[in-house]
Amino acid sequence: MPEFAGWNILGEVLLLVGSAVAMGVVLEAIGISAIIGYLLAGVLLGPSVLDVVGDSSNFTLIAELGVALLLFSIGLEMTPTRLRGFGFRGAIAGILQVTLTIAAAAGVALILGLDGRLALTLGCMVALSSTAVVARLLTDRGELESNRGRSTLAVLLTQDGSLVPVLILIGLLGAGGEGDTATDVGGQIANATVGLLVMIATISVAGIFILPRVFDSMILRRNRDFAIVTAIITCLSAAWGSHALGLSPALGAFMAGVLLARVSISRQIRADTGALRAVFLTLFFASVGMLANVRELVQPEILKTMIVILFVGLLLKILIAWLAIRITGGHRRVALASALCLAQFGEFSFVIGAEALQSGIIDAPMFQAAIGASLVSLFAAPLLVARAVPISTSIESLLVRLHVWRRIAPPEGTSRDEMSGHAIIVGYGPAGEEVANTAALAGIVPVIIDMNPRLVAAARAAGYQAEHGDGAQQEILAHAVAERAAALVMTLPEPQIAMATISQFRALNPDAVIVARGRYSRFVDAMREAGADHVISEETTVGTLLGATLVSRMTGDTSVAPAGPVESAGT
């Protein structure tokens, strides 16, 4: 009986995933992102180095499933309220970023002497970022809900949607000067448009009229396995349908997740699909690493070309992404931090490059140089995402000192000489509003700092002194007279922003009390090390309140009842 070839592929998958996890663990232990370990494992085991694992095309489907599951899980968090936070501006920023980056990169390539078709192809390869890498990093760091995370994800999703027109452009460039080119391209555009409308209509009908009834049925509530399997089928069906219509499978999976976010068990679905997502994504990153041909990349001419593509592409992309987000209303430093997250060239560059190579637009050496630049930029992505806030803060401070950017002025009517003993509250969301009201009732003057103009206006309408700005910026804290404040209350959930703000405040005022909100328990110690006196951990506090409420309701012992208000269902 002949041996089934699938077992050989399974062995390669196990070897690749196991090696990727081992290298990821080693790098995590020394403070480097595990994603770099996954990529390195692919490079080392791939055909160009040890040649232990065969062709990466064997893993293409599984790798794409990992990206689809990642986008599906992100979509499960996108409630209608959160989606409105992305708004129309995010889509406009994404469209501007893609089109301007293609044009600018192609222009630089033309100046350097490349022909027009090759210049446009390189522009397309540079323009798109890696949704899988950036979304995974932001999720792991708990920063997907921050202003930077929302802006970045909005642009990434728009980039995913732009893959189809970009591939149509590559097809047009590869068609050369044939007489029926315009007709062919028009047909491709029409097919892509029809496909997008069909996908939106189908998923919308299923998500609004069918899926909520299915997932809220009693039989799925009684057996959790049914719900999870149905969710996976929904995700993969949307991804398959999107691919069949010529669109990005990840985009279809994301839309399925958005629609399932309305069902009551969406969080449980996200948790139960986490293990599958982790395995497939690990394989995805490792298979991307396998695409690098190290033997060719070390050749002087290819290496030189790769370095030029890498640095010119990163610089252009950061500048244009910042401009696009800034034009659509983003804060200048949030826009800069988001641009750093979007700087790398994503996995779509491999797809675009392969299409261009097959069409004869790009030759093998240039293809390897562009792929090498994309891979190196992916290696740099964890560092850029992790250091986006401090880097953007340093750049902003430098530009202010050089008088390129103006220093943000203090709010009108502020008398800095008279301010003393007040409490600076960073963030005026629901938590910040409660803190301000409580402080005011106790006779403590609250001073609000928030980057959202709408929330600043709401704070001022409530009678509080409020300033539009970023609390992690020393100039903003100085305008709020941090050196004479009695306390700082950090209400924003993003841990990196919280630690940066606490450090800046502590440098100005070593004696004031600092109370901070800890969204995740794993960051509590780091926030204390940054200078916080008291960190209220949401996870442990909620657990304490839940336990106290349980005991008080079941035993009738009101002495253990929570001090604050507890929402209860009506009787």
Secondary structure, 3 states (H helix, E strand, C coil): CCCCHHHHHHHHHHHHHHHHHHHHHHHHHCCCCHHHHHHHHHHHHCCCCCCCCCCHHHHHHHHHHHHHHHHHHHHHCCCHHHHHHHHHHHHHHHHHHHHHHHHHHHHHHHHCCCCHHHHHHHHHHHHCCCHHHHHHHHHHCCCCCCHHHHHHHHHHHHHHHHHHHHHHHHHHHHCCCCCCHHHHHHHHHHHHHHHHHHHHHHHHHHHHHHHHHHHCCHHHHHCHHHHHHHHHHHHHHHHHHHHHCCCCHHHHHHHHHHHHCCCCCHHHHHHHCHHHHHHHHHHHHHHHHCCCCHHHHCCHHHHHHHHHHHHHHHHHHHHHHHHHHHHCCCCHHHHHHHHHHCCCCCCHHHHHHHHHHHHCCCCHHHHHHHHHHHHHHHHHHHHHHHCHHHHHHHHHHHHHHCCCCCCCCCCCCCCHHHCCCCEEEECCCHHHHHHHHHHHHCCCCEEEEECCHHHHHHHHHCCCEEEECCCCCHHHHHHCCHHHCCEEEECCCCHHHHHHHHHHHHHHCCCCEEEEEECCHHHHHHHHHHCCCEEEEHHHHHHHHHHHHHHHHHHCCHHHCCCCCCCCCCC
